[in-house]
Amino acid sequence: MRSHVAVALSAVALVAVVSGCGAAQEVAQTANSIADTATTVQVCADALSQASAIFDPGSPEQAVDNAHAAADSLATLAASAADTTVNEAITALAATLRDVTVDDLVGRPAAWVATKADQVAALTSACAP
């Protein structure tokens, strides 16, 4: 009789441990989700800050250098983005900034600004909760 009680108590303890593990796993998943969200929020804030860097219209060469520096920074941010959509939006914006030339800023500034604005809007949308 005593062994039946011990087996029953062991079974109850096992169920409690397994249930506890499930709850612990759920808590860990929630914590990871919160950490990913916090990381995404920070990445988005940093990326939007880089995207809004003011380029000097009086010095196209300096503006191109600033754009290329921002592109490098954005590429690093994209690598740390946990969200694929955010990563893709940052990568597209970085490519636009990396590819800009003095001719783009002098000869076709409206087209370049429109492309950049579209990508900033896509990034803003990807970052929205």
C-alpha positions as CSV (number, residue, x, y, z in Angstrom):
1,M,0.0,0.0,0.0
2,R,2.8,2.3,0.9
3,S,4.4,1.8,-2.6
4,H,1.1,2.8,-4.3
5,V,1.0,6.0,-2.3
6,A,4.6,6.7,-3.2
7,V,3.9,6.0,-6.9
8,A,0.8,8.3,-6.8
9,L,2.7,11.1,-5.1
10,S,5.6,10.7,-7.6
11,A,3.1,10.9,-10.5
12,V,1.6,14.0,-9.0
13,A,5.0,15.5,-8.5
14,L,5.9,14.7,-12.1
15,V,2.8,16.3,-13.4
16,A,3.6,19.4,-11.4
17,V,7.1,19.5,-12.6
18,V,6.0,19.1,-16.3
19,S,3.3,21.7,-15.9
20,G,5.9,24.0,-14.3
21,C,8.3,23.5,-17.2
22,G,5.5,24.4,-19.6
23,A,4.8,27.5,-17.7
24,A,8.5,28.3,-17.5
25,Q,8.8,27.8,-21.2
26,E,5.9,30.1,-21.8
27,V,7.4,32.8,-19.6
28,A,10.7,32.4,-21.4
29,Q,8.9,32.8,-24.8
30,T,7.1,35.9,-23.6
31,A,10.3,37.4,-22.3
32,N,12.0,36.7,-25.6
33,S,9.1,38.3,-27.5
34,I,9.3,41.4,-25.3
35,A,13.1,41.5,-25.9
36,D,12.6,41.2,-29.6
37,T,10.0,44.0,-29.6
38,A,12.3,46.2,-27.5
39,T,15.2,45.6,-29.9
40,T,12.9,46.3,-32.9
41,V,11.8,49.6,-31.4
42,Q,15.4,50.6,-30.7
43,V,16.5,49.6,-34.2
44,C,13.5,51.5,-35.8
45,A,14.3,54.6,-33.8
46,D,17.9,54.5,-34.8
47,A,17.1,53.8,-38.4
48,L,14.6,56.6,-38.6
49,S,17.1,58.9,-37.0
50,Q,19.7,58.0,-39.6
51,A,17.1,58.4,-42.4
52,S,16.2,61.9,-41.3
53,A,19.8,63.1,-41.2
54,I,19.9,66.6,-42.8
55,F,21.9,66.7,-46.0
56,D,23.5,70.1,-46.9
57,P,22.0,71.2,-50.2
58,G,24.8,73.8,-50.5
59,S,27.5,71.0,-50.7
60,P,26.4,68.0,-52.7
61,E,29.7,66.3,-52.2
62,Q,29.3,66.5,-48.4
63,A,25.6,65.4,-48.7
64,V,26.8,62.3,-50.7
65,D,29.4,61.6,-48.0
66,N,26.8,61.9,-45.3
67,A,24.4,59.6,-47.2
68,H,27.1,57.0,-47.6
69,A,27.9,57.2,-43.9
70,A,24.3,56.8,-43.0
71,A,24.0,53.8,-45.4
72,D,26.9,52.1,-43.5
73,S,25.2,52.7,-40.2
74,L,21.8,51.5,-41.5
75,A,23.4,48.3,-42.9
76,T,24.7,47.6,-39.4
77,L,21.3,48.2,-37.9
78,A,19.6,46.0,-40.5
79,A,21.8,43.1,-39.4
80,S,20.5,43.5,-35.8
81,A,16.8,43.8,-36.7
82,A,14.9,40.7,-35.4
83,D,11.9,41.5,-37.6
84,T,12.4,40.5,-41.3
85,T,10.1,43.3,-42.6
86,V,12.0,45.9,-40.7
87,N,15.3,44.4,-41.9
88,E,14.2,44.6,-45.5
89,A,13.0,48.2,-45.2
90,I,16.2,49.3,-43.6
91,T,18.3,47.5,-46.2
92,A,16.3,49.2,-49.0
93,L,16.9,52.6,-47.5
94,A,20.5,51.9,-47.0
95,A,20.9,50.9,-50.6
96,T,19.3,54.2,-51.8
97,L,21.6,56.1,-49.5
98,R,24.7,54.1,-50.6
99,D,23.9,54.5,-54.3
100,V,23.3,58.3,-54.3
101,T,25.7,60.4,-56.4
102,V,26.3,64.1,-56.7
103,D,24.5,63.9,-60.1
104,D,21.4,62.6,-58.3
105,L,21.4,65.5,-55.9
106,V,22.2,68.1,-58.4
107,G,20.5,66.9,-61.6
108,R,17.5,64.9,-60.2
109,P,17.0,65.9,-56.6
110,A,13.2,65.6,-56.6
111,A,13.4,62.0,-57.9
112,W,16.0,61.0,-55.3
113,V,14.1,62.7,-52.5
114,A,10.9,61.0,-53.6
115,T,12.5,57.6,-53.6
116,K,14.0,58.2,-50.2
117,A,10.7,59.5,-48.9
118,D,9.0,56.3,-50.1
119,Q,11.5,54.1,-48.4
120,V,11.3,56.1,-45.1
121,A,7.5,55.6,-45.3
122,A,8.0,51.9,-45.9
123,L,10.3,51.8,-42.9
124,T,7.8,53.7,-40.7
125,S,5.1,51.3,-41.7
126,A,7.3,48.3,-41.0
127,C,8.1,49.7,-37.6
128,A,4.5,50.4,-36.7
129,P,3.1,48.0,-34.1
